[in-house]
């Protein structure tokens, strides 16, 4: 059951691996290497859907005034981060996803890739590589600084 919690938590926006890995290691006393794997796989779950559906859903939401506040947040976040990714393409996307800070990660990276119209297969590969790096860094930080978490 705890495996499923870590898997699902790593697929949740904003929480992603940053919350799932410490939870699995410290709260559930799971093996760091196992948590790394489960969290990485869970974080990949939404990526193909975001890459394929983000633009259609976003366009639909823009038709309705009720979604305006959320649309503004999404547009601002994407515009703020898209320049770096647009300039450096694949390396920019990998780096953006790999940095384990709030509002970076697979969800935002995938949304930016979709918004910029980047190639699906390349975007999937780049977010996966960035996700592996991010999961590794978070796991490593948990092992080096356990009292911080």
N, C-alpha and C positions, 0 to 999 in steps of 0.2 A: 504494500500500500504506500509506503514512504517513497518507493521508486517512482510510482505514478505521480505523487505530489511534486517531486523534484522535476520530473519530465514536464508536467503541465505548467508548473511555475516558470520554467525556463522558456515557455512559449508565450507567456503573458507580457504584453508591452510594458515598457519601463522597468519591470522587474527583471525579466530575462535571466541570463546566467549570473548576473551580479547578485541576485537574491537567491537563486536556486542552489548554487554551489555552496555558499556558506551554510545554508539551511541543511543540505544533505550531509555535509562534513561535520558540522558542530551540533545541530539539533537532532539529527538521526544517526549520528556516529557511523556513517557509511564510509567505505573506502574512498579516498580522494580520487583515485584513478577511475573507479566506477562512477562516482558522481560527475566527474569530468565527461565521461562518455554519455551518460544519461542526459545530462544538461545540454551537451552539444546537440544531441539528436533531437531533444525537445525544442531547442531554439530554432532548429531548421524547419520544424513542422509548418509554421505559417508562411515561410519565405516564398514557395512557389505560388501560393494563393495571392500574396501581396503583389508579387511581380506580375501576375496575370490579371488581377482584378482591381488593383488600386485605382487606376485612371478612370475606369468605368464607374466605380462606386463614388469616387470623388466628384466626377462630372454630374452624377445623379444628385448627390448631396447639394451641389451648388444651385440646383433648381429651387431649393426650399429654404426659406428665410430662417426656419427653426434651426438649421444646421450652420448658420452663418458664423457663430462664435467658434465652433469646432473647426470649420473650414479655415477661418483666419489663423488659428493656432497651427494647423497643419501647413498652410501655405507659408507662414512665417518661418517655421522650423525647416521646411524643405528649401526655401530660398536662402536661408542663413547658411545651410550646409552644402547646398548643391554646387556652389562655385568651385570648391576644392575637388569635389568628385568629378565635375565636368572637365576641369583642367587636367587632372591626372588620371582620369578614366579608371581602369582596373586597379592600379596601385592605390589610387585615392579611395576607391570603394573598400578595398581590403583594409587599408589603414583606418578608415572611418569606423568600420565595423569592429576592428580588432581592439580599439581603444576602449577599455572597460569603464567608461564614465556615463553618468546619466544622460539620456537622450541620444547616445550613440548606441549602435548595436544593430542586430539583424532586422528588426522592424523598421527603424528609421532608414537604414542603409538600403533596404529593399524598396521602401516607398520612394526614396530619392532616385534610385535606379529606374524604377517604373516611370516616375515623373519625367525624367530626362530621356526616356525612350531607349535606354541602353539595351543591348542584346540580352535576351532571356537566359540563354545558356551561360554566357560570360558572367552575367549578374549573379546567377545561382552559384557558379563556381567561386566567384570573388567573395560573396557573402559567406559561403561555406569556409573558405580559407580564413577569412577574418574572424568567423565564429570559432574556429579551432584555436586560433591565436588568442582570442579573448578568453575562452574557457581555460586555456593553459595558464594565462597570466593570472586570472582570478584564483584558480586552484593553487598556483604557486604562492600568491600573496596570502592565501588562507593558511598555507603550511608554514610560511616564514613569519607571519605576524598573526598568530591565532588569537591573541588578546585584543587585537584591533577589531575583530569581528565578534 
